[in-house]
């Protein structure tokens, strides 16, 4: 239909809202490689303050309840779930994901996260094995929780939503010209207040805000997202990188620690085309294992890999286990760590956080 992604997103949310009553929502674009939100596509009129609080204080901080984090839902290959005040009222999760929690523990953690009392519907959308968007929709009335039928309805719509949004985003990217060449730098204090913004960074943040529908926000969504990813890495984090679309072309946002006081340097630069990582030629993998590992390194779920290669999910899981055993790792995270180690020249690995750095001359 030729609609821009934000206009299409508004229509999608109007369709969802007509069938599933909501008190508020936010629909984000997603960086397909990092699975981090990188753009606000649509939001309810009442969501601005709640969204700002979530991005600044809660995003990627749910260590005690990872089941509410959007990347966790993507990695688990889920589509739509309902995060509710009571453990027994949660829908869409596999039993193993919540099995370690008692009802009392779950209730305490639900309250710690300041989750909406009527529950949150979380949905992730993909197309051709790549993540496209993520939805958080919520209710504030504890007597009006999400029902299984509502979760199922959004799940039925999820494939069409992913495909139409992916087409709109691809079309938008193809129409962009005049990519700026300069990189911009923002220095943020411990409270995330900018202390320095270079002229190029001002242009980039203006472009990010235009794409993000957040003209008056102190920082655009992808910058908050990069900060959250850096924070989630803890003291071992070297940097966090995310890509985002703008009218000036794709932007690469990198957040790096800038001091022991929690200051952060943000570098915004033109993004090179996304190239998913691939297994090195010297990894001892069979051709079929290599195909599966390459797709796993690119961020695809077992279900997406199975669909792409026309094999069963059980076959995907078995080939991944075989590859893990050959490479001495236990998970996708281990694969990425092994890839990083194998591709980093000796002497250039990150310095441990507790190591003593040489004094400046």
Secondary structure as GFF3:
##gff-version 3
##sequence-region A 1 361
A	DSSP	alpha_helix	5	19	.	.	.	ID=ss1
A	DSSP	beta_strand	24	30	.	.	.	ID=ss2
A	DSSP	beta_strand	37	43	.	.	.	ID=ss3
A	DSSP	alpha_helix	48	53	.	.	.	ID=ss4
A	DSSP	pi_helix	54	58	.	.	.	ID=ss5
A	DSSP	three_ten_helix	63	68	.	.	.	ID=ss6
A	DSSP	alpha_helix	70	75	.	.	.	ID=ss7
A	DSSP	beta_strand	80	83	.	.	.	ID=ss8
A	DSSP	three_ten_helix	87	89	.	.	.	ID=ss9
A	DSSP	alpha_helix	95	98	.	.	.	ID=ss10
A	DSSP	alpha_helix	103	112	.	.	.	ID=ss11
A	DSSP	beta_strand	120	127	.	.	.	ID=ss12
A	DSSP	beta_strand	130	138	.	.	.	ID=ss13
A	DSSP	alpha_helix	148	174	.	.	.	ID=ss14
A	DSSP	beta_strand	184	188	.	.	.	ID=ss15
A	DSSP	beta_strand	194	197	.	.	.	ID=ss16
A	DSSP	alpha_helix	199	212	.	.	.	ID=ss17
A	DSSP	alpha_helix	221	232	.	.	.	ID=ss18
A	DSSP	three_ten_helix	234	236	.	.	.	ID=ss19
A	DSSP	beta_strand	239	244	.	.	.	ID=ss20
A	DSSP	beta_strand	251	257	.	.	.	ID=ss21
A	DSSP	beta_strand	264	270	.	.	.	ID=ss22
A	DSSP	alpha_helix	287	297	.	.	.	ID=ss23
A	DSSP	alpha_helix	302	309	.	.	.	ID=ss24
A	DSSP	alpha_helix	313	327	.	.	.	ID=ss25
A	DSSP	alpha_helix	332	343	.	.	.	ID=ss26
###
